[in-house]
Amino acid sequence: MRKARWLVGGIVVALTACGPGAVNNPPEQAAVADAAAPPAPTQNGSVMPIEIVQLDGFVANGFFPESAPENGDIQQIVGSYGASGDATIGSAEFTIALVEDAQELLMPVASGPTVDGLGLEAICGETAALVEIEAGSNWALTPISLNHCADTNELRVRVIDTSSEWGSWVAVAAPILPAS
């Protein structure tokens, strides 16, 4: 069983999917009885909860169905593989409360075989760092350096898909604080 939660437009959206490879695209906004946000991580190896600020074309669980994650640490997924499949274009933005002294996060990233028109930015204050997206990555734990985040306690992540070409889609999940 997979459980996931997203904060969309101030509303927590929850999903429980059963069975191997279970994939579901929940509605972008829905009221749920259990509106508690996931707890903030305090230990290394923890999943860092995200707060979605904007979804434009991106959807919860927006990834190619055969790319469903098998790792239980991959949670709160947003991606551009939506109603129009890999022809969907748009962007997503979310924030992550940083843990004191964190130097790096590991961002689970999945993508199709075409990465032209895809972008991932890690933004702290006014400084943005571009993060490379590997073609055909299947939930690769992509390192996000926090060296440019010394003066802030929040990381903003922007993911962009401007291509409607075959195989062009990207999905990201809540990052993991690496074990020390």
Phi and psi in degrees as a GROMACS rama.xvg file:
@    title "Ramachandran Plot"
@    xaxis  label "Phi"
@    yaxis  label "Psi"
@TYPE xy
-113.174  136.618  ARG-2
-124.045  139.764  LYS-3
-148.895  153.86  ALA-4
-135.034  148.382  ARG-5
-137.509  149.052  TRP-6
-104.228  112.961  LEU-7
-125.582  117.292  VAL-8
56.2812  36.1276  GLY-9
82.4936  2.59049  GLY-10
-117.216  131.197  ILE-11
-78.444  126.763  VAL-12
-109.676  128.727  VAL-13
-117.813  151.474  ALA-14
-141.15  135.36  LEU-15
-125.37  123.708  THR-16
-123.458  139.195  ALA-17
-114.969  153.949  CYS-18
95.6771  158.614  GLY-19
-65.1546  133.768  PRO-20
66.8769  20.6426  GLY-21
-59.6489  128.129  ALA-22
-132.727  138.741  VAL-23
-151.272  139.85  ASN-24
-106.839  96.432  ASN-25
-69.0287  160.44  PRO-26
-60.7444  150.482  PRO-27
-65.1693  -25.2337  GLU-28
-137.58  129.787  GLN-29
-157.907  143.785  ALA-30
-85.2551  140.593  ALA-31
-128.445  151.588  VAL-32
-68.6206  -40.7532  ALA-33
-94.0364  91.8111  ASP-34
-96.2381  13.3705  ALA-35
-71.7501  132.495  ALA-36
-74.9593  151.345  ALA-37
-61.9242  147.934  PRO-38
-67.7169  149.482  PRO-39
-70.1953  139.16  ALA-40
-72.4235  146.55  PRO-41
-126.55  -5.62046  THR-42
-120.014  148.425  GLN-43
-62.7906  145.799  ASN-44
89.3141  -0.356936  GLY-45
-82.654  149.126  SER-46
-77.7124  131.533  VAL-47
-91.0419  115.343  MET-48
-64.0676  146.108  PRO-49
-111.031  154.734  ILE-50
-118.498  114.443  GLU-51
-74.1131  127.022  ILE-52
-97.2674  -37.0863  VAL-53
-154.115  134.459  GLN-54
-126.479  119.826  LEU-55
-131.152  95.4839  ASP-56
89.0112  -31.5286  GLY-57
-76.4894  151.935  PHE-58
-135.866  161.796  VAL-59
-63.869  137.377  ALA-60
57.6533  37.401  ASN-61
-84.4881  73.5442  GLY-62
-138.943  160.05  PHE-63
-58.9559  128.349  PHE-64
-51.8788  -37.2797  PRO-65
-73.3411  -4.81101  GLU-66
-99.8949  19.6264  SER-67
-57.1282  132.268  ALA-68
-69.0601  142.367  PRO-69
-101.714  -14.2732  GLU-70
-81.668  122.898  ASN-71
-66.9473  -13.9575  GLY-72
-79.8842  -7.77103  ASP-73
-89.9769  107.857  ILE-74
-134.485  164.29  GLN-75
51.7562  61.8764  GLN-76
-87.5522  135.285  ILE-77
-129.467  143.777  VAL-78
-161.338  173.051  GLY-79
-97.3084  1.17053  SER-80
-85.2955  87.243  TYR-81
-110.291  -145.755  GLY-82
-58.6428  -29.879  ALA-83
-97.6144  18.0195  SER-84
62.0896  -138.646  GLY-85
-76.8644  -1.82958  ASP-86
-83.1028  -8.65555  ALA-87
-66.7758  135.415  THR-88
-121.309  159.486  ILE-89
153.838  -158.073  GLY-90
-154.963  164.224  SER-91
-140.62  148.702  ALA-92
-138.99  135.981  GLU-93
-145.584  162.592  PHE-94
-117.44  156.648  THR-95
-135.519  126.118  ILE-96
-74.2341  124.184  ALA-97
-83.3632  146.319  LEU-98
-88.6752  137.566  VAL-99
-54.0868  137.185  GLU-100
70.2122  7.60657  ASP-101
-68.2814  133.429  ALA-102
-104.375  -20.8942  GLN-103
-159.871  150.331  GLU-104
-123.23  155.221  LEU-105
-109.954  113.392  LEU-106
-97.5702  115.088  MET-107
-66.0272  123.862  PRO-108
-130.127  134.28  VAL-109
-126.113  147.118  ALA-110
-151.919  164.743  SER-111
-80.7877  -176.495  GLY-112
-73.2805  -10.8972  PRO-113
-114.15  121.296  THR-114
-111.287  -1.1231  VAL-115
-60.2998  130.412  ASP-116
88.8877  1.26896  GLY-117
-101.612  144.023  LEU-118
-146.127  150.004  GLY-119
-139.97  122.77  LEU-120
-121.803  137.948  GLU-121
-108.648  116.196  ALA-122
-118.056  127.29  ILE-123
-125.319  118.561  CYS-124
60.5197  -122.516  GLY-125
-99.2444  3.19343  GLU-126
-105.552  125.995  THR-127
-113.903  137.789  ALA-128
-115.503  127.77  ALA-129
-79.7415  138.551  LEU-130
-116.909  128.901  VAL-131
-72.1076  137.521  GLU-132
-106.483  122.871  ILE-133
-82.7928  136.824  GLU-134
-63.5524  133.209  ALA-135
68.8965  20.1102  GLY-136
-68.4848  141.427  SER-137
-119.459  80.1052  ASN-138
62.3714  42.7565  TRP-139
-65.765  136.466  ALA-140
-82.6019  96.1781  LEU-141
-86.9331  122.423  THR-142
-69.2814  133.974  PRO-143
-116.739  109.706  ILE-144
-71.8169  140.062  SER-145
-107.824  17.9734  LEU-146
-58.6677  -30.6818  ASN-147
-88.5106  11.0043  HIS-148
-112.422  20.3065  CYS-149
-61.0322  -31.1354  ALA-150
-101.43  17.6071  ASP-151
-143.526  159.779  THR-152
-112.251  16.831  ASN-153
-141.053  136.304  GLU-154
-108.375  132.479  LEU-155
-107.665  132.662  ARG-156
-117.904  130.792  VAL-157
-120.356  127.359  ARG-158
-117.906  134.417  VAL-159
-131.518  139.505  ILE-160
-131.935  107.906  ASP-161
-106.72  7.59426  THR-162
-113.105  135.036  SER-163
-103.993  14.4751  SER-164
-69.7007  157.079  GLU-165
-55.6444  135.391  TRP-166
77.9056  5.53662  GLY-167
-99.6962  99.3748  SER-168
-154.728  156.5  TRP-169
-144.141  144.815  VAL-170
-137.968  142.77  ALA-171
-130.651  158.091  VAL-172
-129.938  169.489  ALA-173
-53.7937  133.926  ALA-174
-72.8264  165.332  PRO-175
-115.787  133.729  ILE-176
-78.6851  116.109  LEU-177
-61.44  146.22  PRO-178
-69.6672  140.833  ALA-179
